[in-house]
Amino acid sequence: MQPFIKWIISILPFLIIGGLLYSALFVKPNIVASSVRPPAIARGDYLYGIALPKPNVMWAAGSNGKVWRSADSGLSWAIQATPTDENLQDVAAWDEMRAVAVGNQGVTIRTDDGGKIWREIHVPRSNIANKLMRVKIFEDESAWAVGEGGVVVCSADRGVTWVRKGREEDVAWNDVFVSGQKVWLVGEFGRISSSSDGGETWKPSNSPVKTSLMAIAFRDKTNGVAVGLDGVVLVTRDGGSKWIEQPKVTREHLFDVIWDGSQWAAVGDKGVLVSGDGSGSWKLSQVARNQRAWHTKIVSTEEGYVVTGATLVTIDKSVAGTIHH
């Protein structure tokens, strides 16, 4: 037996080397792959606009042409394919199936099937600049969009076709509000303009500030609020003939304002939330505890608010906001 054992020992190194060579040449590793699906709203995504056509349905639009939709009141979101990678500045919706979003370079996209397909549509553009800042839908179902180059456009057929209102000029309009035939615009350098005939003719309003105004809202045909940079809050009680600057409660920029049925609410830079009851009393708070991000849009819900911008925040009116992004 000893010669046999010696023979085995003598060839063992060659067997080991041969086995290693065989493994290297012919045995391939069996890779177990798993994919991790990134969240619909990723870190670094900015949501500039949001629309709530129904209490449980939300659309958001933002950076790089992205559109998101939620069917469960914002608890979860799904990203939807769009035909653009331009930043989308705002979104508005007629119902849970039909919506429109606008953004840089005058891009305008529309869906009529809940966002399964978004199509780019033609909107009159400016020869000066083409960034569309805001789009809104009003009680008569008309859609209005405003932006750079004096652009004011309107659609009466749920976003299929658009017509220009007003003249081209070197001014940026940042927001619009419509009630019947009355239309109000606010923009850079404190400019305010209004129309009493649905945008056919315009009349400038006296503004007490030179600071850019970013948003405007009315609770009825006479009482309105406009907000802007450096914490500016303007109030009118006569339909916009006269605007009165309010004592500042913050120096942070304010980007949006709404009337929620019982009070005014405005959001802006550094997580500020400014509210007022309409009597001239204004107070400052935060959208959420330790929240210092900027926010460009606020919408009212049955429970409170949803705020979008650098973060998406849901706010219960009775407690601090909850950051979802």
TORROPA-132160 format. One record per residue (C-alpha): chain; z, x, y. Coordinates in Angstrom, 3 decimals, decimal comma. Example, Ala and Ser with C-alpha at 12.3 -4.5 7.8 and 13.67 -1.06 7.14 Angstrom:
<unit:A	up:7,800	east:12,300	north:-4,500>;
<unit:A	up:7,140	east:13,670	north:-1,060>;
This chain:
<unit:A	up:0,000	east:0,000	north:0,000>;
<unit:A	up:0,668	east:2,892	north:2,341>;
<unit:A	up:-3,019	east:3,889	north:2,660>;
<unit:A	up:-3,889	east:0,289	north:3,494>;
<unit:A	up:-1,135	east:0,079	north:6,144>;
<unit:A	up:-2,271	east:3,366	north:7,604>;
<unit:A	up:-5,828	east:2,029	north:7,723>;
<unit:A	up:-4,681	east:-1,156	north:9,534>;
<unit:A	up:-2,674	east:0,862	north:12,036>;
<unit:A	up:-5,625	east:3,164	north:12,636>;
<unit:A	up:-8,020	east:0,351	north:13,502>;
<unit:A	up:-5,484	east:-1,824	north:15,406>;
<unit:A	up:-6,315	east:-0,325	north:18,809>;
<unit:A	up:-9,992	east:-1,089	north:18,215>;
<unit:A	up:-9,149	east:-4,688	north:17,248>;
<unit:A	up:-7,096	east:-5,158	north:20,423>;
<unit:A	up:-9,812	east:-3,661	north:22,613>;
<unit:A	up:-12,441	east:-5,792	north:20,894>;
<unit:A	up:-10,391	east:-8,910	north:21,410>;
<unit:A	up:-9,949	east:-8,151	north:25,075>;
<unit:A	up:-13,681	east:-7,565	north:25,496>;
<unit:A	up:-14,477	east:-10,828	north:23,736>;
<unit:A	up:-12,082	east:-12,709	north:25,989>;
<unit:A	up:-13,533	east:-11,127	north:29,072>;
<unit:A	up:-17,122	east:-11,867	north:28,084>;
<unit:A	up:-16,950	east:-15,224	north:26,344>;
<unit:A	up:-13,683	east:-17,000	north:27,002>;
<unit:A	up:-13,785	east:-18,830	north:30,337>;
<unit:A	up:-10,627	east:-20,137	north:32,018>;
<unit:A	up:-10,175	east:-23,892	north:31,879>;
<unit:A	up:-9,509	east:-24,733	north:35,564>;
<unit:A	up:-7,461	east:-27,844	north:36,165>;
<unit:A	up:-8,602	east:-29,181	north:39,555>;
<unit:A	up:-6,893	east:-31,764	north:41,668>;
<unit:A	up:-8,016	east:-33,077	north:45,033>;
<unit:A	up:-5,628	east:-33,978	north:47,801>;
<unit:A	up:-7,070	east:-36,567	north:50,112>;
<unit:A	up:-6,163	east:-35,778	north:53,719>;
<unit:A	up:-4,521	east:-38,502	north:55,767>;
<unit:A	up:-6,916	east:-40,733	north:57,680>;
<unit:A	up:-5,330	east:-39,667	north:60,953>;
<unit:A	up:-5,100	east:-35,901	north:60,661>;
<unit:A	up:-3,093	east:-33,471	north:62,728>;
<unit:A	up:-5,141	east:-32,673	north:65,831>;
<unit:A	up:-6,840	east:-36,091	north:65,985>;
<unit:A	up:-6,496	east:-37,841	north:69,330>;
<unit:A	up:-6,660	east:-41,628	north:69,489>;
<unit:A	up:-7,734	east:-42,499	north:73,029>;
<unit:A	up:-8,185	east:-46,243	north:72,569>;
<unit:A	up:-6,892	east:-49,067	north:70,401>;
<unit:A	up:-7,753	east:-52,749	north:69,927>;
<unit:A	up:-5,880	east:-55,552	north:68,160>;
<unit:A	up:-8,214	east:-58,494	north:67,479>;
<unit:A	up:-5,618	east:-60,031	north:65,117>;
<unit:A	up:-1,913	east:-59,320	north:64,630>;
<unit:A	up:-2,547	east:-57,361	north:61,427>;
<unit:A	up:-5,944	east:-55,808	north:62,285>;
<unit:A	up:-6,240	east:-52,721	north:64,474>;
<unit:A	up:-9,074	east:-50,449	north:65,466>;
<unit:A	up:-8,565	east:-47,035	north:67,030>;
<unit:A	up:-11,160	east:-44,648	north:68,463>;
<unit:A	up:-10,838	east:-41,032	north:69,489>;
<unit:A	up:-11,849	east:-37,427	north:69,153>;
<unit:A	up:-15,092	east:-36,279	north:67,532>;
<unit:A	up:-16,551	east:-39,765	north:67,238>;
<unit:A	up:-13,841	east:-40,949	north:64,877>;
<unit:A	up:-12,980	east:-44,609	north:64,363>;
<unit:A	up:-10,039	east:-45,808	north:62,279>;
<unit:A	up:-9,156	east:-49,306	north:61,060>;
<unit:A	up:-5,918	east:-50,782	north:59,800>;
<unit:A	up:-5,545	east:-54,130	north:58,045>;
<unit:A	up:-1,754	east:-53,983	north:57,697>;
<unit:A	up:-0,512	east:-53,774	north:61,291>;
<unit:A	up:-0,895	east:-50,007	north:61,442>;
<unit:A	up:1,083	east:-49,065	north:58,328>;
<unit:A	up:-2,016	east:-47,440	north:56,830>;
<unit:A	up:-5,396	east:-46,460	north:58,260>;
<unit:A	up:-8,897	east:-45,854	north:56,917>;
<unit:A	up:-11,442	east:-43,737	north:58,735>;
<unit:A	up:-14,881	east:-45,287	north:59,258>;
<unit:A	up:-18,217	east:-43,480	north:59,482>;
<unit:A	up:-19,917	east:-43,506	north:62,894>;
<unit:A	up:-23,280	east:-42,188	north:64,125>;
<unit:A	up:-21,752	east:-39,857	north:66,746>;
<unit:A	up:-19,428	east:-36,880	north:67,082>;
<unit:A	up:-18,858	east:-37,403	north:70,809>;
<unit:A	up:-15,291	east:-38,171	north:71,815>;
<unit:A	up:-14,762	east:-41,929	north:71,957>;
<unit:A	up:-12,611	east:-42,883	north:74,938>;
<unit:A	up:-11,924	east:-46,537	north:74,160>;
<unit:A	up:-12,516	east:-49,412	north:71,765>;
<unit:A	up:-12,418	east:-53,204	north:72,142>;
<unit:A	up:-12,866	east:-56,000	north:69,604>;
<unit:A	up:-13,925	east:-59,646	north:69,695>;
<unit:A	up:-12,477	east:-60,351	north:66,249>;
<unit:A	up:-11,764	east:-58,596	north:62,950>;
<unit:A	up:-15,508	east:-58,135	north:62,317>;
<unit:A	up:-17,020	east:-57,295	north:65,713>;
<unit:A	up:-16,028	east:-54,364	north:67,921>;
<unit:A	up:-17,477	east:-51,857	north:70,391>;
<unit:A	up:-16,461	east:-48,297	north:71,280>;
<unit:A	up:-17,576	east:-46,084	north:74,182>;
<unit:A	up:-17,232	east:-42,425	north:75,053>;
<unit:A	up:-18,664	east:-39,164	north:76,280>;
<unit:A	up:-22,339	east:-38,841	north:77,192>;
<unit:A	up:-22,476	east:-42,608	north:77,591>;
<unit:A	up:-22,351	east:-43,136	north:73,834>;
<unit:A	up:-21,770	east:-46,752	north:72,822>;
<unit:A	up:-21,412	east:-47,896	north:69,219>;
<unit:A	up:-20,994	east:-51,376	north:67,809>;
<unit:A	up:-20,139	east:-53,036	north:64,494>;
<unit:A	up:-20,437	east:-56,634	north:63,331>;
<unit:A	up:-19,244	east:-56,175	north:59,736>;
<unit:A	up:-15,694	east:-54,925	north:60,147>;
<unit:A	up:-16,771	east:-51,320	north:60,627>;
<unit:A	up:-18,686	east:-50,800	north:57,396>;
<unit:A	up:-21,635	east:-49,848	north:59,596>;
<unit:A	up:-21,391	east:-48,647	north:63,197>;
<unit:A	up:-24,649	east:-48,486	north:65,131>;
<unit:A	up:-25,367	east:-46,712	north:68,399>;
<unit:A	up:-26,782	east:-49,053	north:71,034>;
<unit:A	up:-28,508	east:-48,500	north:74,356>;
<unit:A	up:-26,464	east:-48,864	north:77,522>;
<unit:A	up:-27,807	east:-48,145	north:81,034>;
<unit:A	up:-26,826	east:-44,617	north:81,992>;
<unit:A	up:-26,347	east:-42,654	north:85,185>;
<unit:A	up:-28,415	east:-39,735	north:86,435>;
<unit:A	up:-25,206	east:-38,167	north:87,742>;
<unit:A	up:-22,788	east:-38,291	north:84,803>;
<unit:A	up:-22,411	east:-40,421	north:81,706>;
<unit:A	up:-18,854	east:-40,394	north:80,412>;
<unit:A	up:-17,695	east:-43,950	north:79,720>;
<unit:A	up:-13,948	east:-44,188	north:80,250>;
<unit:A	up:-12,987	east:-47,728	north:79,306>;
<unit:A	up:-14,287	east:-50,860	north:77,604>;
<unit:A	up:-12,601	east:-54,263	north:77,691>;
<unit:A	up:-13,291	east:-57,773	north:76,432>;
<unit:A	up:-12,132	east:-60,756	north:78,474>;
<unit:A	up:-11,449	east:-64,468	north:77,981>;
<unit:A	up:-15,112	east:-65,457	north:78,358>;
<unit:A	up:-15,933	east:-62,882	north:75,593>;
<unit:A	up:-17,846	east:-60,698	north:78,042>;
<unit:A	up:-17,483	east:-56,965	north:77,518>;
<unit:A	up:-17,271	east:-54,581	north:80,455>;
<unit:A	up:-17,408	east:-50,772	north:80,410>;
<unit:A	up:-16,932	east:-48,315	north:83,278>;
<unit:A	up:-17,198	east:-44,578	north:83,729>;
<unit:A	up:-18,573	east:-41,645	north:85,661>;
<unit:A	up:-21,535	east:-41,867	north:88,000>;
<unit:A	up:-20,398	east:-45,241	north:89,287>;
<unit:A	up:-21,333	east:-46,849	north:85,964>;
<unit:A	up:-20,289	east:-50,477	north:85,543>;
<unit:A	up:-22,013	east:-52,295	north:82,658>;
<unit:A	up:-21,543	east:-55,726	north:81,164>;
<unit:A	up:-22,533	east:-57,486	north:77,939>;
<unit:A	up:-22,623	east:-61,256	north:77,530>;
<unit:A	up:-23,809	east:-61,238	north:73,886>;
<unit:A	up:-20,950	east:-59,418	north:72,164>;
<unit:A	up:-22,272	east:-55,948	north:72,834>;
<unit:A	up:-25,876	east:-56,342	north:71,694>;
<unit:A	up:-27,397	east:-55,836	north:75,150>;
<unit:A	up:-25,902	east:-54,450	north:78,345>;
<unit:A	up:-26,826	east:-54,785	north:82,017>;
<unit:A	up:-25,773	east:-52,666	north:84,938>;
<unit:A	up:-23,534	east:-54,081	north:87,639>;
<unit:A	up:-23,352	east:-52,251	north:90,934>;
<unit:A	up:-25,091	east:-49,146	north:92,181>;
<unit:A	up:-25,107	east:-45,596	north:90,939>;
<unit:A	up:-22,822	east:-43,350	north:92,987>;
<unit:A	up:-20,882	east:-40,122	north:92,684>;
<unit:A	up:-17,587	east:-41,725	north:91,729>;
<unit:A	up:-15,762	east:-42,255	north:88,450>;
<unit:A	up:-14,478	east:-45,730	north:87,715>;
<unit:A	up:-11,583	east:-45,513	north:85,282>;
<unit:A	up:-10,832	east:-49,161	north:84,529>;
<unit:A	up:-11,974	east:-52,741	north:85,054>;
<unit:A	up:-10,393	east:-56,184	north:84,934>;
<unit:A	up:-12,205	east:-59,536	north:84,935>;
<unit:A	up:-10,980	east:-63,074	north:85,543>;
<unit:A	up:-13,748	east:-65,654	north:85,829>;
<unit:A	up:-16,178	east:-64,440	north:88,499>;
<unit:A	up:-13,617	east:-62,061	north:89,951>;
<unit:A	up:-13,924	east:-58,394	north:88,950>;
<unit:A	up:-11,746	east:-55,469	north:90,000>;
<unit:A	up:-12,414	east:-51,742	north:89,594>;
<unit:A	up:-10,146	east:-48,713	north:90,074>;
<unit:A	up:-11,161	east:-45,070	north:90,095>;
<unit:A	up:-10,764	east:-41,586	north:91,428>;
<unit:A	up:-9,379	east:-40,807	north:94,890>;
<unit:A	up:-7,493	east:-44,099	north:94,915>;
<unit:A	up:-10,653	east:-46,156	north:95,141>;
<unit:A	up:-10,471	east:-49,900	north:94,496>;
<unit:A	up:-13,432	east:-52,269	north:94,569>;
<unit:A	up:-13,773	east:-55,974	north:93,824>;
<unit:A	up:-16,447	east:-58,583	north:93,285>;
<unit:A	up:-16,232	east:-62,359	north:93,647>;
<unit:A	up:-19,602	east:-63,092	north:92,031>;
<unit:A	up:-19,398	east:-61,469	north:88,617>;
<unit:A	up:-20,395	east:-58,022	north:89,797>;
<unit:A	up:-23,513	east:-58,900	north:91,776>;
<unit:A	up:-21,975	east:-57,668	north:95,033>;
<unit:A	up:-18,976	east:-55,428	north:95,656>;
<unit:A	up:-16,437	east:-54,989	north:98,402>;
<unit:A	up:-14,143	east:-51,964	north:98,768>;
<unit:A	up:-10,437	east:-52,679	north:99,049>;
<unit:A	up:-7,977	east:-50,816	north:101,227>;
<unit:A	up:-5,940	east:-48,495	north:99,040>;
<unit:A	up:-2,656	east:-46,979	north:100,203>;
<unit:A	up:-3,177	east:-43,810	north:98,098>;
<unit:A	up:-5,756	east:-41,073	north:97,593>;
<unit:A	up:-4,514	east:-40,355	north:94,090>;
<unit:A	up:-6,853	east:-41,280	north:91,253>;
<unit:A	up:-6,100	east:-44,699	north:89,782>;
<unit:A	up:-6,443	east:-44,863	north:86,004>;
<unit:A	up:-5,807	east:-48,481	north:84,988>;
<unit:A	up:-5,556	east:-52,019	north:86,338>;
<unit:A	up:-4,316	east:-55,347	north:84,970>;
<unit:A	up:-3,668	east:-58,847	north:86,302>;
<unit:A	up:-1,275	east:-61,455	north:84,933>;
<unit:A	up:-3,106	east:-64,182	north:86,894>;
<unit:A	up:-5,684	east:-64,331	north:89,668>;
<unit:A	up:-3,259	east:-63,187	north:92,368>;
<unit:A	up:-0,712	east:-60,822	north:90,777>;
<unit:A	up:-1,924	east:-57,441	north:89,616>;
<unit:A	up:-0,836	east:-53,848	north:89,072>;
<unit:A	up:-2,749	east:-50,572	north:89,216>;
<unit:A	up:-1,352	east:-47,240	north:88,011>;
<unit:A	up:-2,505	east:-43,663	north:88,384>;
<unit:A	up:-1,777	east:-39,984	north:88,601>;
<unit:A	up:1,559	east:-38,641	north:89,843>;
<unit:A	up:3,343	east:-41,825	north:88,783>;
<unit:A	up:1,564	east:-44,067	north:91,282>;
<unit:A	up:2,147	east:-47,819	north:90,873>;
<unit:A	up:0,374	east:-50,285	north:93,170>;
<unit:A	up:1,067	east:-54,024	north:93,297>;
<unit:A	up:-0,962	east:-56,891	north:94,737>;
<unit:A	up:0,177	east:-60,478	north:95,155>;
<unit:A	up:-2,928	east:-61,831	north:96,867>;
<unit:A	up:-5,702	east:-61,121	north:94,385>;
<unit:A	up:-6,321	east:-57,563	north:95,528>;
<unit:A	up:-6,802	east:-58,056	north:99,255>;
<unit:A	up:-3,710	east:-55,942	north:99,877>;
<unit:A	up:-2,159	east:-53,331	north:97,610>;
<unit:A	up:1,397	east:-52,063	north:98,095>;
<unit:A	up:2,655	east:-48,775	north:96,695>;
<unit:A	up:5,908	east:-49,051	north:94,759>;
<unit:A	up:8,797	east:-46,567	north:94,884>;
<unit:A	up:8,111	east:-43,950	north:92,225>;
<unit:A	up:10,278	east:-43,838	north:89,129>;
<unit:A	up:8,344	east:-40,845	north:87,708>;
<unit:A	up:6,005	east:-38,076	north:88,841>;
<unit:A	up:4,186	east:-38,037	north:85,516>;
<unit:A	up:0,619	east:-39,355	north:85,327>;
<unit:A	up:0,224	east:-42,982	north:84,237>;
<unit:A	up:-2,926	east:-43,805	north:82,270>;
<unit:A	up:-2,684	east:-47,468	north:81,232>;
<unit:A	up:-0,901	east:-50,678	north:82,185>;
<unit:A	up:-0,675	east:-54,175	north:80,689>;
<unit:A	up:1,079	east:-57,477	north:81,288>;
<unit:A	up:2,654	east:-58,461	north:77,957>;
<unit:A	up:3,511	east:-62,030	north:78,894>;
<unit:A	up:6,944	east:-61,234	north:80,263>;
<unit:A	up:6,749	east:-57,814	north:81,913>;
<unit:A	up:4,471	east:-54,969	north:82,972>;
<unit:A	up:4,316	east:-51,899	north:80,750>;
<unit:A	up:2,629	east:-48,593	north:81,596>;
<unit:A	up:2,293	east:-45,346	north:79,644>;
<unit:A	up:1,186	east:-41,849	north:80,522>;
<unit:A	up:2,065	east:-38,188	north:80,317>;
<unit:A	up:5,207	east:-36,663	north:78,741>;
<unit:A	up:5,918	east:-39,825	north:76,728>;
<unit:A	up:6,854	east:-41,940	north:79,740>;
<unit:A	up:7,080	east:-45,723	north:79,534>;
<unit:A	up:7,370	east:-47,544	north:82,863>;
<unit:A	up:8,175	east:-51,252	north:82,878>;
<unit:A	up:8,560	east:-53,902	north:85,553>;
<unit:A	up:9,468	east:-57,584	north:85,588>;
<unit:A	up:7,142	east:-58,510	north:88,431>;
<unit:A	up:9,876	east:-58,809	north:91,029>;
<unit:A	up:9,404	east:-55,277	north:92,321>;
<unit:A	up:11,983	east:-53,689	north:90,035>;
<unit:A	up:10,668	east:-50,808	north:87,928>;
<unit:A	up:12,441	east:-48,682	north:85,351>;
<unit:A	up:11,603	east:-45,524	north:83,439>;
<unit:A	up:12,111	east:-44,915	north:79,713>;
<unit:A	up:10,397	east:-43,093	north:76,832>;
<unit:A	up:8,056	east:-44,527	north:74,217>;
<unit:A	up:10,294	east:-42,895	north:71,620>;
<unit:A	up:13,298	east:-40,619	north:71,529>;
<unit:A	up:12,340	east:-36,963	north:72,097>;
<unit:A	up:8,718	east:-38,065	north:72,554>;
<unit:A	up:6,918	east:-35,865	north:75,119>;
<unit:A	up:3,264	east:-36,432	north:74,223>;
<unit:A	up:0,640	east:-38,017	north:76,471>;
<unit:A	up:-0,620	east:-41,550	north:75,848>;
<unit:A	up:-3,747	east:-43,202	north:77,219>;
<unit:A	up:-3,538	east:-46,768	north:75,901>;
<unit:A	up:-0,904	east:-49,417	north:75,296>;
<unit:A	up:-1,406	east:-52,815	north:73,658>;
<unit:A	up:1,065	east:-55,621	north:73,072>;
<unit:A	up:2,025	east:-56,907	north:69,618>;
<unit:A	up:4,315	east:-59,686	north:68,452>;
<unit:A	up:7,123	east:-57,170	north:67,918>;
<unit:A	up:6,471	east:-54,808	north:70,816>;
<unit:A	up:3,719	east:-52,316	north:71,578>;
<unit:A	up:1,338	east:-49,847	north:70,002>;
<unit:A	up:0,654	east:-46,717	north:72,035>;
<unit:A	up:-2,143	east:-44,208	north:71,389>;
<unit:A	up:-3,094	east:-40,777	north:72,684>;
<unit:A	up:-1,823	east:-37,463	north:71,367>;
<unit:A	up:0,330	east:-39,543	north:69,002>;
<unit:A	up:0,252	east:-43,078	north:67,664>;
<unit:A	up:3,546	east:-44,848	north:68,274>;
<unit:A	up:4,751	east:-48,338	north:67,457>;
<unit:A	up:7,469	east:-49,615	north:69,738>;
<unit:A	up:9,933	east:-52,371	north:69,000>;
<unit:A	up:11,011	east:-53,840	north:72,325>;
<unit:A	up:14,623	east:-53,880	north:71,155>;
<unit:A	up:14,787	east:-50,335	north:69,770>;
<unit:A	up:13,234	east:-46,928	north:70,300>;
<unit:A	up:9,614	east:-46,344	north:69,280>;
<unit:A	up:8,662	east:-45,043	north:65,867>;
<unit:A	up:6,130	east:-42,235	north:65,668>;
<unit:A	up:3,490	east:-42,869	north:62,982>;
<unit:A	up:1,305	east:-39,872	north:63,821>;
